[in-house]
């Protein structure tokens, strides 16, 4: 993997961990996610208006934007539903691990990507590390708990989240071949926010007002961070296979775990040490692939 692309993904993973930490601290997570997408859109609007007149966007751009906007809106809905119906330790490994695996399979089938053996090993090590990071123990009963949860509402939403991650990643990988990443990231997030608006309206605009009043600083921060994080990923997609990018982005989980242990005083047990080691080893394999 090119060193510059690797650097982009690692920086993106650091930013991703930061904005997910702030999202976790929010009140109404679905409303919070809707607010920060609109806020980020407003903040970045002058940059887009400055670039847009010099661009000649192909008509297929709007097909990509509509597709990824719908998928991304669904992603935020099922992600927050998963967190509302199950523990983070069950929902997160299922969604991220499944997403990375599906990207690997779909990219091979539909984008004709052929990861090297070292790259494939790296992806599988990261998926295994993500899974182990969120185990409660190494007992057999606990080891199978995330898989058993697939039959529960929370597990089902987490699995749908993984499908959404794989779906929008493949659309975006193709899209950045036609549209500059700096424009595309703006269009996709604002489209996602627009598609989510009817659902937010049904929840009640009073909740939007309350969430903004309580967390406007974090909303603004995450609006900037989320746009910046995914912009780096889109740039990296122009340089490397999407299966590498999405797997490597799971370094954010290790960074998030460190934030949790340092800021939230969460325990860092043996399974988290083992999972973090596997994720880092997988990242090294992808870097060398």
Secondary structure as GFF3:
##gff-version 3
##sequence-region A 1 289
A	DSSP	alpha_helix	3	24	.	.	.	ID=ss1
A	DSSP	alpha_helix	29	52	.	.	.	ID=ss2
A	DSSP	alpha_helix	60	85	.	.	.	ID=ss3
A	DSSP	alpha_helix	88	110	.	.	.	ID=ss4
A	DSSP	alpha_helix	117	133	.	.	.	ID=ss5
A	DSSP	alpha_helix	140	143	.	.	.	ID=ss6
A	DSSP	alpha_helix	145	148	.	.	.	ID=ss7
A	DSSP	three_ten_helix	149	151	.	.	.	ID=ss8
A	DSSP	alpha_helix	153	175	.	.	.	ID=ss9
A	DSSP	alpha_helix	181	203	.	.	.	ID=ss10
A	DSSP	alpha_helix	205	237	.	.	.	ID=ss11
A	DSSP	alpha_helix	242	248	.	.	.	ID=ss12
A	DSSP	alpha_helix	251	263	.	.	.	ID=ss13
A	DSSP	alpha_helix	270	288	.	.	.	ID=ss14
###
